[in-house]
Amino acid sequence: MNHPLDHASVFQGRQGFEAWHGDLSSNCGTFHVEPPADAGIASFRGAVTAVTPDLSSLQGARITSNCRHVHRSRRDIRQDDKDFFYLVMQVGGEALMCQSDSQTRLGSGDLVLLDITQPCDFYFEGLSDQFSVILPRNQVLQRFREGQILLNRRIGSASPLGAMGGMLVGQLFSNPLLRIDEATAMREAILALLRPALDHGGLGAQADGPLLLKAKTFIERHLADEALCPEQIAGSIGTSLRNLHRLFAQMETTVGRYILDRRLQSCATAIRESEQKISSIAFARGFKDFSHFSRSFKNHFGVSPRGYRTSK
C-alpha cells in the first residue's frame, strides 16, 4: 500500500499544518493538535485522505502526520455535536491511545474502537499513519448493548480477528472501484468481526470481568500508596497472585505496568488541569523519586512533565 506522503498532496510547514488540521476537523471532528516536538511547526508533514470519496454512505479518513499529540476535550465534544464510534487501524508508526480511563499502545496493523462522544488523548512518536472508519452509533448498538462495548481495547494484528478486520479496513481505503453495496457489506462484516473481541460477553469475560474490575478499583483507590504491589492487590480481592497476573496478561500488560500507566495518566490529568507543583502531583500518586517519575513520564508521553503543562 502506498504511503500517503509519497504523493504531491502532502501538507507541509505552518500553512500546511493549518490546512491539515482543517481537513482533520472536517472528516473526523474537532481535535486539538500539537505540532512536531523537535523542530516545531515548520517541520510539519501530513495528509488527510477521505475513504473512497465517491461513497457518501461510508465515511472515514487516512490520517498521517508527524504531530506528537492529538486530543479532544469535553468542550470540543459540545462544540461539534458529533455522535458515532470510529475504528482506528494503525498502518505505520506507533501510537498511545487514551480513552475511557484506559491506555492502548498500537503497532502496525492493530485495531481499536473509540467513541467520538468521549474525551481522548492520542500520542505519537515520529510519523504516524492511521485509518479511521466512522461507524454509525445505531449500527454498532444493534450488535452490542451500549454498556457492554469494550472501548479502547487493542485487537492485535496477529490475532485471527485482527488480521481479517485489518484486511477489510485496508480494502475500504485501497479500492476506489468499490460499489456502495460492496462497501456496506464490508462494513457489516467488520462489525460482525468486532463483536467477539469487544463484547463484554466474549473471550471469557463473564468469569474474569468482576474480579478484574475489583483489582482495577483497588489500584485506583491506592495509587498514592508507595507500597502498592501485586501481593497486596491479590490479597485484597481474594485471589491468588498467579491468577492476578493471568488477569492482567489477558489485557496484554502486567500488574506493575498497569499501576505505572494509571499513575502517569492521573499525573498527566492533574498537570493539565491544575497549577499544583509537578513534584507534589507525582508524590501524591505514589512516586517516590522525582527523577524516576520525570523519565517515566517522558518515555510514556514523549514530552517532559513541564513541557506537557506548557502545551495545554
KANORHU-V689382 format. One record per helix or strand. SS is the DSSP state (H for helix, E for strand). FROM is the first residue (numbers start at 1). TO is the last residue. Records with the same first field share a line. If there is no record, write none. Layout:
# KANORHU-V689382
SS->FROM-TO / FROM-TO
This chain:
# KANORHU-V689382
H->4-6 / 13-28 / 41-43 / 74-80 / 137-141 / 146-148 / 160-174 / 180-198 / 205-221 / 230-237 / 241-249 / 255-273 / 278-283 / 290-301 / 305-310
E->11-12 / 32-34 / 45-50 / 60-65 / 69-72 / 84-92 / 95-99 / 102-106 / 111-115 / 120-124 / 128-136 / 149-149 / 155-155 / 199-199
